[in-house]
């Protein structure tokens, strides 16, 4: 039996420390990126980044690496393929959660930081809460943001934004990838938004697992979500948090699937919500038919809502349905804001929309 000398053990320990000291991804000062994956026995490892699959190279220690050219400041998703098997980056805990699959992600900072990037300001808290959904017969989770002064200013009450995710996402995605908490922190620090509680529920139901395309577009799924939100989520929040309980202090907003849920549920319940925001809303093939009854009384609608805000990117695959809905609303004389920007159906767009939407909420007339 061989006896390992202290010097040999020191070399092994040094090699392990060296491997641990090599982060993945590493963001360089010029915003180029180095990705690393330790897999000595792997025959082939590649990186999927920005829609491209890039082969990686292995060194003598079994470390696969690749360096990509500088990118613009943003939050990017990526994954590895190891001998044909898709895996996340084990060196990076930052990830975008999903009901089907997740991605690792890397935040490339800007100077000064972008609207959603962490800054040296007072930070709110994000709690993970569970509640019993009587509408669905199961226990579900909520991510709930409270502003920085919530725990110290115990006499104040706050308005509430119910913020909905897209198809395939989870209740965690608006925090982990949308960075809604940092966005609100930064706006509050600049005095641009009114402090509010942000509630991020799970949008999928029994009729909508998130496994297929189209998300929450079925009537059954929309109905189940509506019952869960109204019968269980809102009562839970209003019994556990110091929030106002009137329609003037409730907002509903969401992206893609959550955008359709927002406009369908929100326009059906003017007694509950008076601020609505649809980001790249998935409106189905015939939005005129789906929403004509909800906006059939322009005078009543205009009186009920302080804000109906709809945003979509010019390159978004859902731009045409959004164009049709807003054209119908304009024809009917429904007051609304239609914000068309450059951009496709992705988080780069929705993080920006949230930053524009939050300062508009809960303004006292």
WOUR-V854354 format. One line per field, one symbol per residue. phi: phi as a letter, one per 40 degrees, with the letter a starting at -180 (. if undefined). psi: psi as a letter, one per 40 degrees, with the letter a starting at -180 (. if undefined). A space follows every 50 residues. Layout:
phi = ???
psi = ???
//
This chain:
phi = .cbccdcccccccccccccccccacbccdcgcbbbbacadcccabbbbaf gbbbcbbbcccgccbabbcdbcdibbcaabbbfgbcbccccbccaccacb abbcabcccbbcccdcccbcbcbcbbbbbbaccccbgacbbbbbcbcdcd ccccccbbcbbcbbcccgcbccccccbcfdccccdcccccgcbcdacbbb ccccbdcacgcbcgfccccccccccdcccccbccdccccbbcbcbbccbb bbaabfdcccdcccccccbccbbbbbabbfcccgcbccccbcccbcbdcc ccccbcabbbbacccccbccdcccccccccccgccabbbbbchbcacdcc cccccccdcccfccc
psi = hihhidddddddddddddddehihihhideeihhiihhgdeidhhihhhf eihhiiihadeehhiihiiiiihihiiiiihhfehhiiheehehihiidd iiiiihhhiihiiideihigihiaihihiiihhddefihiiihhhiided edgeeiiiihhhhiaiheaieeddddddfddddddddddefeihhihhhg iheiadegeediiebfeidddddddddddddddddddeeeigiifidefh ihiiibddddddddddeegeediehihhhfhgeidgddddedddfegddd ddddhdhhhhiiideheedddddddddddddefhhihhhhiiiagidddd ddddddddeeifhh.
//
